[in-house]
C-alpha cells in the first residue's frame, strides 16, 4: 500500500465520526487512548472520552498528509523490527498517533 492509499483509508474511515484508539507501544508500556476525527483532508487528535487512560492534550493536534508521507515508511520499518525512534522523532512529535491510526485503520 502506498502512503497516499493508506492516508486516504484513514481519512475516509474517520470522516464524519469520532473514534478512539489506543497507542501501540513496542515496549511493555500501557497504551494511552486518544480520539480521532477527520474533515476529509486532515486528521484531528484529541483526548479520549470513553477510554482510559487518555492522552492529556491541552488542545487538539492536526495530522497532515505531508507528515504522514514521511512517517508511513518509518512505521513499516518499525513493524519489521527496526529501531526508528530517533529518526521518526526528527519528523514529528505525533508519531504515536500516526502509528496507531495506521495499525488500526490500514489492516
One Martini backbone bead per residue (centre of mass of N, CA, C, O) as a GRO file, in nm:
protein
  107
    1UNK     BB    1   0.098   0.035   0.022
    2UNK     BB    2   0.062   0.353  -0.006
    3UNK     BB    3   0.057   0.644   0.154
    4UNK     BB    4  -0.200   0.753   0.012
    5UNK     BB    5  -0.382   0.508   0.060
    6UNK     BB    6  -0.361   0.509   0.367
    7UNK     BB    7  -0.463   0.796   0.417
    8UNK     BB    8  -0.740   0.765   0.278
    9UNK     BB    9  -0.840   0.545   0.468
   10UNK     BB   10  -0.834   0.709   0.726
   11UNK     BB   11  -1.004   0.953   0.641
   12UNK     BB   12  -1.259   0.793   0.558
   13UNK     BB   13  -1.307   0.649   0.844
   14UNK     BB   14  -1.322   0.949   1.001
   15UNK     BB   15  -1.537   1.077   0.851
   16UNK     BB   16  -1.791   1.201   1.057
   17UNK     BB   17  -1.618   1.083   1.303
   18UNK     BB   18  -1.548   0.954   1.640
   19UNK     BB   19  -1.258   0.782   1.745
   20UNK     BB   20  -1.096   0.533   1.946
   21UNK     BB   21  -0.743   0.483   2.042
   22UNK     BB   22  -0.462   0.304   2.090
   23UNK     BB   23  -0.163   0.277   2.140
   24UNK     BB   24   0.161   0.110   2.002
   25UNK     BB   25   0.369  -0.017   2.187
   26UNK     BB   26   0.685  -0.202   2.198
   27UNK     BB   27   0.674  -0.180   2.490
   28UNK     BB   28   0.608  -0.221   2.832
   29UNK     BB   29   0.327  -0.029   2.789
   30UNK     BB   30   0.067   0.162   2.843
   31UNK     BB   31  -0.179   0.249   2.667
   32UNK     BB   32  -0.302   0.536   2.502
   33UNK     BB   33  -0.580   0.729   2.459
   34UNK     BB   34  -0.760   0.850   2.162
   35UNK     BB   35  -0.899   1.082   1.942
   36UNK     BB   36  -1.056   1.073   1.605
   37UNK     BB   37  -1.079   1.292   1.315
   38UNK     BB   38  -1.230   1.418   1.000
   39UNK     BB   39  -1.249   1.654   0.707
   40UNK     BB   40  -1.096   1.495   0.447
   41UNK     BB   41  -0.776   1.596   0.499
   42UNK     BB   42  -0.755   1.585   0.806
   43UNK     BB   43  -0.640   1.502   1.135
   44UNK     BB   44  -0.789   1.488   1.465
   45UNK     BB   45  -0.656   1.515   1.792
   46UNK     BB   46  -0.768   1.385   2.114
   47UNK     BB   47  -0.909   1.318   2.384
   48UNK     BB   48  -1.041   1.079   2.555
   49UNK     BB   49  -1.364   0.970   2.685
   50UNK     BB   50  -1.417   0.645   2.719
   51UNK     BB   51  -1.107   0.594   2.754
   52UNK     BB   52  -0.855   0.440   2.963
   53UNK     BB   53  -0.600   0.610   2.934
   54UNK     BB   54  -0.558   0.938   2.854
   55UNK     BB   55  -0.461   1.173   2.695
   56UNK     BB   56  -0.298   1.518   2.755
   57UNK     BB   57  -0.440   1.754   2.582
   58UNK     BB   58  -0.481   2.102   2.549
   59UNK     BB   59  -0.502   2.053   2.232
   60UNK     BB   60  -0.558   1.986   1.934
   61UNK     BB   61  -0.430   1.782   1.668
   62UNK     BB   62  -0.272   1.801   1.348
   63UNK     BB   63  -0.285   1.581   1.074
   64UNK     BB   64  -0.082   1.520   0.784
   65UNK     BB   65   0.026   1.412   0.481
   66UNK     BB   66   0.310   1.527   0.475
   67UNK     BB   67   0.393   1.361   0.728
   68UNK     BB   68   0.285   1.078   0.663
   69UNK     BB   69   0.478   1.024   0.421
   70UNK     BB   70   0.724   0.991   0.629
   71UNK     BB   71   0.603   0.785   0.846
   72UNK     BB   72   0.513   0.524   0.701
   73UNK     BB   73   0.794   0.391   0.638
   74UNK     BB   74   0.872   0.382   0.939
   75UNK     BB   75   0.652   0.192   1.029
   76UNK     BB   76   0.738  -0.048   0.856
   77UNK     BB   77   1.016  -0.075   0.988
   78UNK     BB   78   0.911  -0.119   1.274
   79UNK     BB   79   0.752  -0.384   1.204
   80UNK     BB   80   1.049  -0.516   1.118
   81UNK     BB   81   1.237  -0.423   1.390
   82UNK     BB   82   1.321  -0.145   1.377
   83UNK     BB   83   1.497   0.136   1.498
   84UNK     BB   84   1.319   0.472   1.472
   85UNK     BB   85   1.285   0.695   1.693
   86UNK     BB   86   1.486   0.921   1.609
   87UNK     BB   87   1.384   0.960   1.320
   88UNK     BB   88   1.080   1.023   1.385
   89UNK     BB   89   1.135   1.260   1.586
   90UNK     BB   90   1.241   1.448   1.343
   91UNK     BB   91   0.943   1.469   1.213
   92UNK     BB   92   0.761   1.400   1.487
   93UNK     BB   93   0.555   1.414   1.791
   94UNK     BB   94   0.299   1.227   1.656
   95UNK     BB   95   0.368   0.918   1.608
   96UNK     BB   96   0.164   0.759   1.788
   97UNK     BB   97  -0.083   0.837   1.612
   98UNK     BB   98   0.001   0.738   1.341
   99UNK     BB   99   0.060   0.442   1.419
  100UNK     BB  100  -0.224   0.373   1.521
  101UNK     BB  101  -0.385   0.436   1.264
  102UNK     BB  102  -0.246   0.233   1.088
  103UNK     BB  103  -0.299  -0.024   1.257
  104UNK     BB  104  -0.631   0.018   1.275
  105UNK     BB  105  -0.698   0.125   0.948
  106UNK     BB  106  -0.474  -0.058   0.748
  107UNK     BB  107  -0.567  -0.386   0.768
   0.00000   0.00000   0.00000
